[in-house]
Amino acid sequence: MNEQKIIGKGTWIDKLAHELIEREKQLGRKTDLVRVESGLGASGIPHIGSLGDAVRAYGVKLALENLGYKSELIAYSDDLDGLRKIPEGLTVDSENIGKRVSSIPDPVEGCKHNSYGEHMSSLLLDGLDNLGIEYVHKTAHETYKNGLLVDQIHKILVNSKKIGDKIEEMTGQQKFQSVIPYFPICDACDKLYTTESFEYIEEEKKIRYRCKDSEIGSNKILGCGHEGESDITKGLGKLAWKVEFAARWSAFDIRFEAYGKDIMDSVKVNDWVTDEILGFPHPHHVKYEMFLDKGGKKISKSLGNVVTSQRWLTYGTPESILLLLYKRITGARELGFEDIPGLMDEYNELESIYFGKTKVDNEAKLIKSKGLYEYVNLLNPPKNPSPHVNYRLLVELCKIFKDDRLKHVGSKLIDYGTIKEVNSYIENLIVVAGNYSDDFEETEIPTTELEIDDSAKSALKQLVKLLEENVKIEDLQNSIYSIAKENQVQPKDFFKILYQIILSTNRGPKIGPFIEDIGKKKVADIISKYI
């Protein structure tokens, strides 16, 4: 096996930052400030996937700084986007479909945001704040209003015929061969996506348009028939997606932006527009797959099958979200709240590796694991490890103790020898595990794939029989030890198998008292699935 050079912390994030810098050197551009960007959708309820775009861009920012370059993340809220459909669970007047989200009232009663767009952006920014992500926030309506894209808009509109032909060549879409890629806000009905631009008056920087019926997806939006002119310097419209990224990249000097598979065609066109029309080398990219729900459907703000960071943090720590997003960027993944127990325990394992409590013989894996742990802690890892408590153990205890949880669960953890004392960190773990236990009480944690030899299976069958008899056992711990010996299984190996079956981990509390606490019949049922 060829040895590979370790870059930075040894993760995909470092590799990406290195590629970015090497490209900048080839382009001969200054690297005194390397900006990365994430576009924040403001038209629907933000979910983990939306958050992931910004979190991963921030990871690249951190990697750039680790390589010695100053960097910042631009978080751009597209609140000039028109509302295409009303997300599940929100009450919004259907008359607002087609209008820009920065002009629609806050959709949640009692909230005091200035608009629908500001409300949605605030949810995503709150998610970033909760994770410790630092960013410079920009909004579309302020960007256009302040004329920050005027030069780029002008160049694009002057070259709209050339761009339209290129869009048809690259994507097969013929729309922009006959219309200009700019949506004015209709003077008469205030709608955005019903306007069709048909002429650009170059010397006056004005667009002529007509407001007509339009189809967005499966929705038909009625236009009002008005014809008018719109001044591009006044912020009274916006570029189409097929060209708008290019304008932002050029205006804000963006050097990196990741993108989802679903907008791949738009990114290709925008790259060409940036390079050929605006004369600005397009940013370095990485493409990522979309998160899917457990049914294999794309997580959608409009469908309402969202996994929000706010709800996630009622069941898990910020580190569990960051681990989910920094583990890897390639490949589609199904995502649900049932992933939280595994991620919580995986973080503990990474921490054990980082602090040398768990030995890893493979040097490359060791470096990568330590690097991942540091990125999950935003390159500011703690000086000492936190107390480790298996999340599944906490969930099981919280199912038993519903009243005065902190006291009873904490006391059990001390009895088991899992912790020495209950501190604020442990209390927080009990709270989030309790929330998970309450909300998903009927949800079984998926079984673990295990290879169990015949001797161990024989021992498991004997243990199941003992547990199902439901007789009083003076010393269950010792009985389990004896069952292992009778079946020629090393007790430590048998205990490890039981921990893997019950808690999906290699170690845990004293097994006898724990089985007594969560219920012999329940444990017998769990073990039976493996034999």
C-alpha positions as CSV (number, residue, x, y, z in Angstrom):
1,M,0.0,0.0,0.0
2,N,1.4,3.4,-1.0
3,E,1.9,5.9,1.8
4,Q,-0.2,9.0,1.3
5,K,0.9,12.4,2.5
6,I,-1.1,13.6,5.5
7,I,-2.6,17.0,4.8
8,G,-3.6,19.1,7.8
9,K,-5.7,17.0,10.2
10,G,-5.9,14.1,7.7
11,T,-9.6,14.5,6.8
12,W,-11.6,15.2,3.6
13,I,-12.0,18.8,4.9
14,D,-8.2,19.3,4.9
15,K,-7.8,17.7,1.4
16,L,-10.5,20.1,0.1
17,A,-8.8,23.2,1.6
18,H,-5.5,22.1,0.2
19,E,-7.0,21.6,-3.3
20,L,-8.5,25.1,-3.0
21,I,-5.2,26.8,-2.2
22,E,-3.3,24.9,-4.9
23,R,-5.9,26.1,-7.4
24,E,-5.7,29.7,-6.2
25,K,-1.9,29.6,-6.6
26,Q,-2.3,28.3,-10.2
27,L,-4.8,31.1,-10.9
28,G,-2.3,33.6,-9.4
29,R,-4.9,35.2,-7.2
30,K,-4.2,36.8,-3.8
31,T,-4.9,34.6,-0.8
32,D,-4.8,37.2,2.0
33,L,-8.5,36.5,2.6
34,V,-10.1,33.4,1.2
35,R,-13.9,33.6,1.4
36,V,-16.2,30.6,1.4
37,E,-20.0,30.8,0.9
38,S,-23.1,29.0,1.8
39,G,-26.5,29.9,0.3
40,L,-29.3,29.7,2.9
41,G,-32.8,29.0,1.5
42,A,-35.4,31.3,3.1
43,S,-38.6,29.8,1.5
44,G,-39.1,26.8,3.7
45,I,-38.4,25.3,7.1
46,P,-34.6,24.8,7.4
47,H,-33.5,21.2,8.1
48,I,-30.2,19.4,8.9
49,G,-29.4,19.3,5.1
50,S,-29.8,23.1,4.8
51,L,-27.6,23.5,7.9
52,G,-25.0,21.0,6.5
53,D,-24.2,23.2,3.6
54,A,-23.0,26.0,5.9
55,V,-21.4,23.8,8.5
56,R,-19.3,22.0,5.9
57,A,-18.3,25.4,4.4
58,Y,-17.2,26.5,7.9
59,G,-15.1,23.3,8.1
60,V,-13.3,24.4,5.0
61,K,-12.8,27.8,6.5
62,L,-11.3,26.2,9.7
63,A,-9.0,24.0,7.5
64,L,-7.8,27.0,5.6
65,E,-7.0,28.8,8.8
66,N,-5.2,25.7,10.0
67,L,-3.1,25.8,6.8
68,G,-2.2,29.5,7.7
69,Y,-4.7,31.4,5.6
70,K,-7.2,34.0,6.8
71,S,-10.8,33.0,5.9
72,E,-14.4,33.8,6.5
73,L,-17.8,32.2,5.8
74,I,-20.5,34.2,4.0
75,A,-23.9,33.0,4.9
76,Y,-26.2,34.3,2.2
77,S,-30.0,34.2,2.8
78,D,-31.9,34.2,-0.4
79,D,-34.9,36.1,0.9
80,L,-35.8,37.6,-2.5
81,D,-36.7,34.1,-3.6
82,G,-40.4,33.8,-4.5
83,L,-42.6,31.5,-2.5
84,R,-43.4,28.5,-4.7
85,K,-45.6,26.5,-2.4
86,I,-46.7,26.6,1.2
87,P,-44.7,24.2,3.5
88,E,-46.6,21.6,5.4
89,G,-47.8,22.9,8.7
90,L,-47.6,26.6,8.0
91,T,-50.6,28.9,7.6
92,V,-49.8,31.3,4.7
93,D,-52.3,33.1,2.5
94,S,-52.2,31.5,-0.9
95,E,-52.3,35.0,-2.4
96,N,-48.6,35.2,-1.3
97,I,-47.5,32.4,-3.7
98,G,-45.2,34.0,-6.3
99,K,-44.2,36.9,-4.0
100,R,-40.7,37.3,-2.6
101,V,-40.5,35.9,0.9
102,S,-39.0,39.1,2.3
103,S,-42.4,40.8,1.6
104,I,-44.6,38.1,3.1
105,P,-45.6,38.4,6.8
106,D,-44.1,36.2,9.5
107,P,-46.0,32.8,9.2
108,V,-45.9,32.0,12.9
109,E,-48.4,33.7,15.2
110,G,-46.6,35.4,18.1
111,C,-43.3,35.8,16.3
112,K,-42.2,39.3,15.5
113,H,-39.9,38.9,12.5
114,N,-40.3,41.4,9.8
115,S,-41.1,38.8,7.2
116,Y,-41.5,35.1,6.3
117,G,-38.0,35.2,4.9
118,E,-36.5,36.6,8.0
119,H,-38.3,34.0,10.1
120,M,-36.9,31.1,8.1
121,S,-33.5,32.6,8.0
122,S,-33.5,33.1,11.7
123,L,-34.2,29.4,12.3
124,L,-31.1,28.5,10.2
125,L,-28.9,31.1,11.8
126,D,-30.1,30.0,15.2
127,G,-29.0,26.5,14.2
128,L,-25.6,27.7,13.3
129,D,-25.3,29.8,16.5
130,N,-26.2,26.7,18.6
131,L,-23.3,24.8,16.9
132,G,-20.8,27.6,17.4
133,I,-20.5,28.4,13.7
134,E,-19.1,31.9,13.0
135,Y,-20.3,33.7,9.8
136,V,-20.9,37.0,8.1
137,H,-24.6,37.2,7.3
138,K,-25.9,38.8,4.0
139,T,-29.4,38.9,2.7
140,A,-30.6,39.0,-0.9
141,H,-33.0,41.9,-0.4
142,E,-30.2,44.1,1.2
143,T,-27.7,43.0,-1.4
144,Y,-29.9,44.0,-4.3
145,K,-31.3,47.1,-2.5
146,N,-27.8,48.4,-1.9
147,G,-26.8,47.8,-5.6
148,L,-24.0,45.3,-4.7
149,L,-24.7,43.2,-7.8
150,V,-25.5,46.0,-10.4
151,D,-22.3,45.6,-12.4
152,Q,-22.7,41.8,-12.6
153,I,-26.4,42.1,-13.4
154,H,-25.6,44.6,-16.2
155,K,-23.0,42.3,-17.8
156,I,-25.3,39.3,-17.6
157,L,-28.3,41.1,-19.2
158,V,-26.1,42.6,-22.0
159,N,-25.0,39.0,-22.8
160,S,-28.4,37.4,-22.2
161,K,-28.7,36.0,-25.7
162,K,-25.3,34.4,-25.5
163,I,-26.1,33.0,-22.1
164,G,-29.5,31.7,-23.2
165,D,-27.8,29.7,-26.0
166,K,-25.2,28.3,-23.6
167,I,-27.9,27.3,-21.1
168,E,-29.7,25.4,-23.9
169,E,-26.4,23.8,-25.0
170,M,-25.5,22.7,-21.4
171,T,-28.8,21.7,-20.0
172,G,-31.3,21.5,-22.8
173,Q,-33.5,24.3,-21.3
174,Q,-34.7,26.6,-24.0
175,K,-36.5,29.2,-21.8
176,F,-33.7,31.7,-21.7
177,Q,-33.2,31.8,-25.4
178,S,-36.5,33.8,-25.6
179,V,-36.6,35.5,-22.2
180,I,-34.0,37.4,-20.2
181,P,-32.7,35.7,-17.0
182,Y,-34.0,38.4,-14.6
183,F,-37.3,38.6,-12.7
184,P,-38.5,42.1,-11.9
185,I,-41.0,42.6,-9.1
186,C,-44.3,43.4,-10.8
187,D,-45.3,47.1,-10.0
188,A,-49.0,46.1,-10.0
189,C,-49.3,42.8,-8.1
190,D,-45.9,42.6,-6.3
191,K,-45.3,39.0,-7.6
192,L,-41.9,37.9,-8.8
193,Y,-42.0,34.7,-10.8
194,T,-45.0,35.8,-13.0
195,T,-42.8,38.5,-14.6
196,E,-41.2,37.8,-18.0
197,S,-38.4,40.1,-19.1
198,F,-38.2,40.6,-22.9
199,E,-36.0,43.6,-23.4
200,Y,-33.0,45.2,-21.7
201,I,-32.5,48.9,-22.3
202,E,-28.7,48.9,-21.8
203,E,-28.0,52.7,-21.6
204,E,-30.8,53.2,-18.9
205,K,-30.2,49.9,-17.1
206,K,-33.9,49.1,-17.3
207,I,-35.7,45.9,-18.0
208,R,-39.0,45.8,-19.8
209,Y,-41.4,43.0,-18.7
210,R,-44.9,41.6,-18.7
211,C,-46.7,39.9,-15.9
212,K,-48.3,36.7,-17.1
213,D,-49.5,33.3,-15.8
214,S,-46.6,31.1,-14.9
215,E,-46.1,27.5,-13.8
216,I,-43.7,26.7,-10.9
217,G,-43.5,22.9,-10.5
218,S,-47.1,21.7,-10.6
219,N,-48.5,25.1,-9.4
220,K,-50.0,27.6,-11.7
221,I,-49.5,31.2,-10.5
222,L,-51.7,33.8,-12.1
223,G,-50.1,37.0,-13.5
224,C,-52.0,40.3,-13.6
225,G,-51.3,41.2,-17.2
226,H,-49.3,44.4,-16.3
227,E,-46.5,45.6,-18.6
228,G,-43.8,47.8,-17.2
229,E,-40.2,48.8,-16.7
230,S,-37.8,48.0,-13.8
231,D,-34.6,49.7,-13.0
232,I,-31.9,47.1,-12.1
233,T,-30.1,49.6,-9.8
234,K,-33.1,50.0,-7.5
235,G,-33.2,46.4,-6.2
236,L,-36.7,45.8,-7.7
237,G,-36.0,42.3,-9.0
238,K,-33.6,39.4,-9.0
239,L,-31.5,37.3,-11.3
240,A,-32.6,33.8,-12.2
241,W,-30.8,31.0,-10.4
242,K,-29.1,29.9,-13.6
243,V,-27.0,33.1,-13.4
244,E,-27.4,34.5,-9.9
245,F,-24.7,32.4,-8.1
246,A,-22.2,33.8,-10.6
247,A,-23.1,37.4,-9.8
248,R,-22.6,36.7,-6.0
249,W,-19.4,34.8,-6.5
250,S,-17.9,37.7,-8.5
251,A,-19.3,40.5,-6.2
252,F,-18.2,38.9,-2.9
253,D,-15.0,37.3,-4.2
254,I,-16.0,33.8,-3.2
255,R,-13.4,31.1,-3.6
256,F,-15.3,28.0,-2.4
257,E,-18.9,26.8,-2.3
258,A,-20.3,23.3,-2.0
259,Y,-23.5,22.3,-3.8
260,G,-26.1,19.6,-3.7
261,K,-26.6,17.1,-6.5
262,D,-30.1,18.7,-7.1
263,I,-28.6,22.0,-8.5
264,M,-25.7,20.5,-10.4
265,D,-26.9,21.9,-13.8
266,S,-27.4,25.4,-12.3
267,V,-23.8,25.3,-10.9
268,K,-22.4,24.3,-14.3
269,V,-24.1,27.2,-16.0
270,N,-23.1,29.6,-13.2
271,D,-19.4,28.5,-13.5
272,W,-19.4,29.3,-17.2
273,V,-21.1,32.7,-16.7
274,T,-18.6,33.5,-13.9
275,D,-15.6,32.6,-16.1
276,E,-16.7,33.8,-19.5
277,I,-19.1,36.7,-18.9
278,L,-17.9,38.2,-15.6
279,G,-14.2,37.4,-16.0
280,F,-13.9,36.0,-12.5
281,P,-12.6,32.4,-12.0
282,H,-15.5,30.4,-10.6
283,P,-15.1,29.1,-7.0
284,H,-13.7,25.7,-6.1
285,H,-16.6,23.2,-5.5
286,V,-17.4,19.9,-4.0
287,K,-20.7,18.1,-4.8
288,Y,-22.6,16.4,-2.0
289,E,-25.5,14.0,-2.0
290,M,-28.8,15.0,-0.4
291,F,-30.0,13.6,2.9
292,L,-33.0,11.3,2.6
293,D,-35.6,10.4,5.1
294,K,-35.8,6.8,6.4
295,G,-38.2,6.0,3.6
296,G,-35.6,7.0,1.0
297,K,-37.3,10.3,0.1
298,K,-35.5,13.6,-0.2
299,I,-35.8,15.7,2.9
300,S,-37.9,18.6,1.8
301,K,-38.8,21.9,3.4
302,S,-42.1,21.9,1.5
303,L,-43.0,18.3,2.1
304,G,-42.6,18.8,5.9
305,N,-40.5,15.6,6.5
306,V,-37.7,17.7,8.0
307,V,-35.2,16.9,10.7
308,T,-34.5,20.3,12.2
309,S,-31.4,21.1,14.3
310,Q,-33.6,22.7,17.0
311,R,-35.5,19.4,17.5
312,W,-32.3,17.3,17.2
313,L,-30.7,19.3,20.0
314,T,-33.6,18.2,22.4
315,Y,-32.2,14.7,22.0
316,G,-28.5,15.1,21.4
317,T,-25.5,17.3,21.7
318,P,-24.2,19.9,19.2
319,E,-21.2,17.5,18.7
320,S,-23.6,14.8,17.4
321,I,-24.8,17.0,14.6
322,L,-21.2,18.1,13.8
323,L,-20.1,14.5,13.7
324,L,-22.9,13.6,11.3
325,L,-21.9,16.4,9.0
326,Y,-18.1,16.1,9.2
327,K,-17.8,12.3,9.0
328,R,-17.9,12.4,5.2
329,I,-19.4,14.4,2.4
330,T,-19.9,11.8,-0.4
331,G,-22.8,9.4,-0.7
332,A,-26.5,9.7,-0.1
333,R,-27.6,9.0,3.5
334,E,-30.9,8.3,5.1
335,L,-31.3,10.4,8.2
336,G,-33.7,10.3,11.2
337,F,-33.7,10.9,14.9
338,E,-33.0,7.2,15.4
339,D,-29.4,8.0,14.3
340,I,-28.8,10.0,17.4
341,P,-27.9,7.2,19.8
342,G,-25.2,5.8,17.5
343,L,-23.7,9.3,16.9
344,M,-23.6,10.1,20.6
345,D,-21.7,6.9,21.3
346,E,-19.5,7.3,18.3
347,Y,-18.4,10.7,19.5
348,N,-17.4,9.1,22.9
349,E,-15.3,6.6,20.9
350,L,-13.6,9.3,18.9
351,E,-12.8,11.1,22.2
352,S,-11.4,7.9,23.7
353,I,-9.1,7.6,20.6
354,Y,-8.1,11.3,20.8
355,F,-7.1,11.1,24.4
356,G,-5.3,7.7,24.0
357,K,-7.8,5.7,26.0
358,T,-8.6,3.5,23.0
359,K,-5.6,2.3,21.0
360,V,-5.7,2.3,17.2
361,D,-2.8,0.5,15.5
362,N,-3.5,1.9,12.0
363,E,-1.6,5.2,11.9
364,A,-3.7,6.7,9.1
365,K,-6.9,5.8,10.9
366,L,-5.6,7.2,14.1
367,I,-4.7,10.6,12.5
368,K,-8.0,10.7,10.7
369,S,-10.0,9.9,13.8
370,K,-8.1,12.5,15.9
371,G,-8.6,15.1,13.1
372,L,-12.3,14.3,12.8
373,Y,-12.6,14.8,16.6
374,E,-10.9,18.2,16.4
375,Y,-13.2,19.3,13.6
376,V,-16.3,18.2,15.5
377,N,-15.0,20.5,18.3
378,L,-14.3,23.2,15.7
379,L,-10.6,22.9,16.1
380,N,-10.9,23.8,19.7
381,P,-10.9,20.4,21.5
382,P,-11.3,20.2,25.3
383,K,-8.2,19.8,27.4
384,N,-9.7,16.7,29.1
385,P,-12.3,14.1,28.1
386,S,-15.8,14.3,29.4
387,P,-17.4,11.5,31.4
388,H,-18.6,8.8,29.0
389,V,-22.0,7.2,29.5
390,N,-23.5,5.0,26.8
391,Y,-26.5,6.8,25.3
392,R,-28.6,3.6,24.9
393,L,-28.0,2.9,28.6
394,L,-29.3,6.3,29.5
395,V,-32.4,5.8,27.2
396,E,-33.2,2.5,28.9
397,L,-32.8,3.9,32.4
398,C,-35.0,6.9,31.4
399,K,-37.7,4.5,30.3
400,I,-37.7,3.0,33.8
401,F,-37.4,6.3,35.8
402,K,-39.9,8.9,34.5
403,D,-40.2,10.8,37.7
404,D,-37.3,12.6,39.4
405,R,-35.1,11.4,36.6
406,L,-31.9,13.3,37.4
407,K,-31.8,11.8,40.9
408,H,-32.7,8.2,40.1
409,V,-30.8,7.8,36.8
410,G,-27.8,9.5,38.3
411,S,-27.9,7.3,41.3
412,K,-28.1,4.1,39.1
413,L,-25.1,5.3,37.1
414,I,-23.1,5.7,40.3
415,D,-24.3,2.3,41.5
416,Y,-23.1,0.7,38.3
417,G,-19.7,2.3,38.6
418,T,-20.3,4.1,35.3
419,I,-19.6,7.5,36.8
420,K,-18.3,8.8,40.1
421,E,-20.6,11.8,40.5
422,V,-23.4,13.6,38.7
423,N,-22.3,16.9,37.3
424,S,-23.9,19.4,34.9
425,Y,-22.6,17.5,31.9
426,I,-24.2,14.2,33.1
427,E,-27.4,16.0,33.9
428,N,-27.7,17.4,30.4
429,L,-27.1,13.9,29.0
430,I,-29.9,12.5,31.2
431,V,-32.2,15.3,30.0
432,V,-31.7,14.8,26.3
433,A,-31.8,11.0,26.7
434,G,-35.0,11.4,28.7
435,N,-36.5,13.5,25.9
436,Y,-35.6,10.8,23.4
437,S,-37.0,8.0,25.6
438,D,-40.3,9.9,26.0
439,D,-40.8,10.8,22.4
440,F,-39.6,7.5,20.9
441,E,-40.5,5.1,23.7
442,E,-41.9,2.5,21.2
443,T,-39.0,2.9,18.8
444,E,-36.6,0.0,19.1
445,I,-33.0,0.8,18.5
446,P,-31.9,-1.2,15.4
447,T,-30.1,-4.5,16.1
448,T,-26.4,-4.7,15.6
449,E,-24.8,-7.1,13.1
450,L,-22.8,-9.7,15.2
451,E,-20.9,-12.8,14.4
452,I,-21.7,-15.3,17.3
453,D,-20.1,-18.7,17.3
454,D,-22.0,-21.9,18.4
455,S,-20.6,-21.9,21.9
456,A,-21.7,-18.4,22.6
457,K,-25.1,-19.1,21.0
458,S,-25.5,-22.0,23.3
459,A,-24.7,-19.8,26.3
460,L,-27.1,-17.2,25.1
461,K,-29.9,-19.7,24.8
462,Q,-29.2,-20.9,28.4
463,L,-29.3,-17.3,29.6
464,V,-32.6,-16.6,27.8
465,K,-34.1,-19.7,29.4
466,L,-33.0,-18.5,32.8
467,L,-34.4,-15.0,32.3
468,E,-37.7,-16.2,30.9
469,E,-38.3,-18.4,34.0
470,N,-38.6,-15.1,35.9
471,V,-37.6,-16.6,39.2
472,K,-35.7,-14.7,41.8
473,I,-32.0,-15.0,41.1
474,E,-29.7,-14.3,44.1
475,D,-26.7,-13.2,42.0
476,L,-27.5,-12.8,38.3
477,Q,-24.0,-11.4,37.6
478,N,-22.4,-14.7,38.9
479,S,-25.1,-16.8,37.1
480,I,-24.1,-15.2,33.8
481,Y,-20.4,-15.9,34.6
482,S,-21.2,-19.5,35.3
483,I,-23.3,-19.9,32.1
484,A,-20.3,-18.7,30.1
485,K,-17.9,-21.1,31.8
486,E,-20.3,-24.1,31.3
487,N,-20.4,-23.4,27.6
488,Q,-16.6,-23.0,27.2
489,V,-16.9,-19.2,26.5
490,Q,-14.5,-16.8,28.2
491,P,-16.7,-14.7,30.6
492,K,-15.2,-11.4,29.4
493,D,-16.1,-12.3,25.8
494,F,-19.6,-13.3,26.8
495,F,-20.1,-10.0,28.7
496,K,-18.9,-8.2,25.6
497,I,-21.4,-10.0,23.4
498,L,-24.2,-9.0,25.9
499,Y,-23.1,-5.4,25.9
500,Q,-23.1,-5.4,22.0
501,I,-26.6,-7.0,21.9
502,I,-28.2,-4.8,24.6
503,L,-26.3,-1.5,24.2
504,S,-24.4,-1.8,20.9
505,T,-21.1,-1.2,22.7
506,N,-18.2,-3.3,23.9
507,R,-18.4,-2.3,27.5
508,G,-21.0,-1.1,30.0
509,P,-22.3,-1.2,33.5
510,K,-22.3,-4.3,35.7
511,I,-24.4,-6.5,33.6
512,G,-26.4,-8.4,36.2
513,P,-27.9,-5.4,38.1
514,F,-28.5,-3.7,34.8
515,I,-30.5,-6.6,33.4
516,E,-32.5,-6.7,36.7
517,D,-33.2,-3.0,36.3
518,I,-34.4,-2.9,32.7
519,G,-36.3,-6.2,33.1
520,K,-35.3,-9.9,32.5
521,K,-38.2,-10.6,30.1
522,K,-37.3,-7.6,28.0
523,V,-33.6,-8.6,27.8
524,A,-34.6,-12.2,27.0
525,D,-36.6,-10.9,24.0
526,I,-33.7,-8.8,22.8
527,I,-31.2,-11.7,23.0
528,S,-33.6,-14.0,21.3
529,K,-33.3,-12.0,18.1
530,Y,-29.7,-13.1,17.9
531,I,-30.1,-16.8,18.4
